[in-house]
Amino acid sequence: MVKKATTKKAATQKTAPKKTDAKKIESPAILPDDKQKIIEEFAQKKGDTGSPEVQVALLTHKIYKLSDHLGINKKDNHSRRGLLKVIAKRRRILNYLGKLDEKRYKVLIGKLGLKK
């Protein structure tokens, strides 16, 4: 008589959850509709997409989306590095705007709800 071999691994193995069960995660990228609304709100004149106000507003939106992403994916260090780069870029543009025109700077940080 031949004895069947049972493995401990097979007895203790649990089924992993399917990937379709996970929450659907939004992309940290800015959607075109959101981008257009931000540009219209912060533009200095019609067709303005490059003023410091517009740039800071777009970067702030991107920072919020990346922060939400990192709240869900705590170990995503590549996105964390990208977030730090975006924050540094926003800080440089805000410093430039503060030196250029302090009134515009204060209005912008008030609209966006930023500190300092």
C-alpha positions as CSV (number, residue, x, y, z in Angstrom):
1,M,0.0,0.0,0.0
2,V,1.4,3.4,-1.0
3,K,0.9,6.2,1.4
4,K,-0.1,9.6,0.0
5,A,2.1,12.5,1.0
6,T,0.3,15.5,2.4
7,T,2.1,18.7,2.6
8,K,1.8,21.2,5.4
9,K,2.0,24.0,2.8
10,A,-1.2,22.9,1.0
11,A,-3.1,22.6,4.3
12,T,-2.2,26.1,5.5
13,Q,-2.3,27.9,2.2
14,K,-4.9,30.7,2.1
15,T,-6.4,32.1,-1.0
16,A,-5.2,35.6,-1.8
17,P,-7.8,38.3,-2.6
18,K,-8.4,38.9,-6.2
19,K,-6.9,42.1,-7.7
20,T,-10.4,43.2,-8.8
21,D,-11.5,43.4,-5.2
22,A,-9.1,46.3,-4.5
23,K,-10.4,49.9,-4.5
24,K,-10.1,51.7,-7.8
25,I,-7.4,54.4,-7.3
26,E,-7.5,57.6,-9.1
27,S,-4.5,58.7,-11.0
28,P,-2.5,61.7,-9.5
29,A,-2.5,63.4,-13.0
30,I,-4.7,66.5,-13.5
31,L,-7.7,65.9,-15.7
32,P,-8.1,68.3,-18.6
33,D,-11.4,69.6,-17.3
34,D,-9.9,70.4,-13.9
35,K,-6.9,72.0,-15.5
36,Q,-9.1,74.3,-17.6
37,K,-11.1,75.4,-14.6
38,I,-8.0,76.2,-12.6
39,I,-6.5,78.2,-15.5
40,E,-9.7,80.2,-16.0
41,E,-9.9,81.0,-12.3
42,F,-6.3,82.1,-11.8
43,A,-5.4,83.6,-15.2
44,Q,-4.4,87.3,-15.2
45,K,-5.9,87.8,-18.7
46,K,-7.6,85.7,-21.4
47,G,-5.3,83.0,-22.7
48,D,-2.9,83.2,-19.8
49,T,-1.4,79.8,-18.9
50,G,2.1,80.7,-17.7
51,S,1.7,83.3,-15.0
52,P,3.0,82.4,-11.6
53,E,-0.6,82.3,-10.2
54,V,-1.7,79.7,-12.7
55,Q,1.5,77.6,-12.2
56,V,1.1,77.6,-8.4
57,A,-2.6,76.8,-8.6
58,L,-1.9,73.8,-10.9
59,L,1.0,72.6,-8.8
60,T,-1.2,72.9,-5.6
61,H,-3.9,70.7,-7.3
62,K,-1.2,68.2,-8.2
63,I,0.1,68.2,-4.6
64,Y,-3.3,67.5,-3.2
65,K,-3.8,64.6,-5.6
66,L,-0.4,63.1,-4.8
67,S,-1.0,63.5,-1.1
68,D,-4.2,61.5,-1.4
69,H,-2.4,58.9,-3.4
70,L,0.3,58.6,-0.7
71,G,-2.3,58.3,2.0
72,I,-3.5,55.1,0.3
73,N,-0.1,53.8,-0.9
74,K,2.2,54.5,2.0
75,K,5.2,52.7,0.6
76,D,5.2,54.3,-2.8
77,N,8.6,56.1,-2.5
78,H,8.8,57.0,-6.2
79,S,5.6,59.1,-5.9
80,R,6.9,60.5,-2.6
81,R,10.0,61.8,-4.3
82,G,7.8,63.3,-7.1
83,L,5.7,65.0,-4.5
84,L,8.8,66.6,-2.9
85,K,9.9,67.8,-6.2
86,V,6.5,69.4,-7.0
87,I,6.5,71.1,-3.5
88,A,10.0,72.5,-4.1
89,K,9.0,73.9,-7.5
90,R,5.9,75.5,-6.0
91,R,8.0,77.0,-3.3
92,R,10.4,78.5,-5.8
93,I,7.6,80.1,-7.9
94,L,6.0,81.5,-4.7
95,N,9.3,83.0,-3.7
96,Y,9.6,84.6,-7.1
97,L,6.1,86.0,-6.9
98,G,6.7,87.3,-3.4
99,K,9.8,89.3,-4.7
100,L,8.0,90.4,-7.8
101,D,4.7,91.7,-6.3
102,E,3.9,91.0,-2.7
103,K,0.2,92.0,-3.1
104,R,-0.3,89.4,-5.8
105,Y,1.5,86.8,-3.6
106,K,-0.8,87.5,-0.6
107,V,-3.9,87.3,-2.7
108,L,-2.8,84.0,-4.2
109,I,-2.0,82.3,-1.0
110,G,-5.2,83.5,0.4
111,K,-7.2,82.0,-2.5
112,L,-5.4,78.7,-2.3
113,G,-5.4,78.5,1.5
114,L,-1.7,78.2,1.9
115,K,0.4,79.2,4.9
116,K,2.9,82.1,5.0
